[in-house]
Amino acid sequence: MAIYANGIEQINTPAFSAERNGAQAISANTRTTILFNNEFYDSDSDYDTSTGKFTPSVAGKYYVSATVMLDSDANSNYHYGFIELYKNSSVITESVDDDRNNYGRRRTGSINIIVDMNGSTDFLLVQAFISEASGGQNPQVADMATFQAYRIIE
């Protein structure tokens, strides 16, 4: 069923959905942009798998979500970590997990938010950060992390 406003059909595009296909190594204690390298859907080719940026070509409000598993790659080594959603160069929301009193190995963070985008220069990307209890491990973003967004019909 189509939705119309002022005689114009309203659709939820641009829209995209992408995943991390295979783990992405990150350096401990360093914010790292996640490259969601496998697109399931990209209606207007607005997501760039090489930069991790979603730059919608239509102004509006967008529902955005990301789910990311952070993996310290060793049992009892996960100290704390977070994922952050950036709009341009500013963090607009984050999901933090602090296990400094009960070290683990993996934690999953999720972000869900509505963001106003200008349709020309605004972009979104997700960064990850892991602090480990001991050095020398191989922290990573686990495979099957997801990032998606779609324009909301107003």
C-alpha positions in Angstrom: 0.0 0.0 0.0 1.5 3.3 -1.1 1.5 6.3 1.2 0.8 9.7 -0.3 1.3 13.3 0.9 0.1 16.2 -1.3 -0.4 13.7 -4.1 3.3 12.5 -4.0 4.1 8.9 -3.1 6.2 8.7 0.0 8.9 6.1 0.3 11.5 5.2 2.9 14.6 5.8 0.7 17.4 6.3 0.7 18.0 3.2 2.7 20.8 0.7 3.3 21.8 -2.3 5.3 25.3 -3.7 5.6 27.2 -6.2 7.7 30.8 -6.9 8.7 31.6 -10.0 6.7 34.6 -11.4 8.6 36.3 -10.0 11.7 38.0 -6.6 11.5 41.1 -6.2 13.5 41.4 -3.0 15.6 44.1 -1.7 17.8 43.5 -1.7 21.6 42.7 1.7 23.1 42.2 3.3 19.7 38.9 4.5 18.1 38.6 2.7 14.7 36.0 3.2 12.0 34.1 -0.1 11.3 34.0 -1.0 7.6 30.7 -2.8 7.1 32.0 -4.5 3.9 29.0 -6.5 2.7 25.9 -4.6 1.6 22.5 -6.4 1.7 20.7 -3.4 0.3 21.6 0.1 -0.8 18.7 1.8 -2.6 20.6 4.9 -3.8 24.3 3.8 -3.5 24.7 6.1 -0.5 26.7 3.7 1.7 30.5 3.3 0.9 32.0 0.0 2.0 35.5 1.4 1.7 35.0 4.3 4.1 32.2 3.0 6.3 30.2 6.2 5.6 26.5 6.6 4.8 25.9 9.9 3.0 22.2 10.1 2.1 21.3 12.0 -1.0 17.9 13.1 0.3 17.3 15.4 3.3 15.2 14.2 6.1 15.0 12.2 9.3 16.6 8.8 9.3 16.1 5.8 11.6 19.7 4.5 12.2 20.8 1.3 14.0 24.0 -0.6 14.5 24.8 -3.7 16.4 28.5 -4.6 17.0 30.2 -7.4 19.0 33.5 -6.3 20.4 36.0 -9.2 21.0 39.2 -9.0 23.0 40.3 -12.3 21.5 41.1 -13.8 24.9 39.1 -15.0 27.9 39.1 -12.6 30.9 40.7 -9.8 28.8 37.9 -7.4 28.0 38.2 -4.3 30.2 35.7 -1.9 28.6 34.6 -0.9 25.2 32.1 1.1 23.2 30.7 1.8 19.8 30.0 5.4 18.8 27.8 6.8 16.0 29.3 9.8 14.4 27.4 12.5 12.4 30.2 14.2 10.4 33.0 14.6 13.0 30.9 14.5 16.2 29.7 11.7 18.3 25.9 11.8 18.6 25.3 8.6 20.6 27.2 5.6 22.0 26.8 2.2 23.6 29.3 1.6 26.4 30.1 -1.6 28.3 32.4 -1.4 31.3 33.6 -4.7 32.8 36.6 -3.4 34.8 35.5 -5.4 37.8 34.5 -8.6 36.0 36.7 -9.1 32.9 35.1 -11.0 30.0 36.0 -11.7 26.4 33.1 -10.3 24.2 30.4 -7.7 24.5 27.7 -6.5 22.1 26.7 -2.9 21.7 23.6 -1.6 20.0 22.6 1.9 18.8 19.1 3.0 17.7 18.4 6.7 17.0 16.7 9.1 14.7 19.1 11.5 13.0 18.3 14.6 10.9 20.4 14.7 7.7 20.8 17.5 5.2 20.9 15.2 2.1 24.2 16.6 0.6 27.2 16.7 3.0 26.1 15.0 6.3 27.4 11.5 6.8 27.2 8.8 9.4 29.8 6.2 10.5 30.3 3.8 13.4 33.6 3.6 15.4 34.6 0.9 17.9 37.0 1.0 20.9 38.3 -1.8 23.2 40.4 -1.5 26.3 42.0 -4.7 27.4 43.0 -5.9 30.8 46.4 -7.0 29.4 48.2 -6.2 26.2 49.4 -8.3 23.4 46.1 -9.6 22.3 44.2 -9.2 19.0 41.1 -7.1 19.6 38.5 -7.1 16.8 35.0 -6.3 15.7 33.4 -9.7 15.2 31.8 -10.7 11.9 28.1 -10.1 11.4 28.1 -6.6 12.9 25.4 -4.6 11.2 24.7 -1.0 10.3 21.6 0.3 8.6 19.4 3.3 8.1 16.3 4.5 6.2 14.5 7.8 5.7 11.4 8.2 7.8 8.2 9.3 6.0 6.9 12.4 7.7 
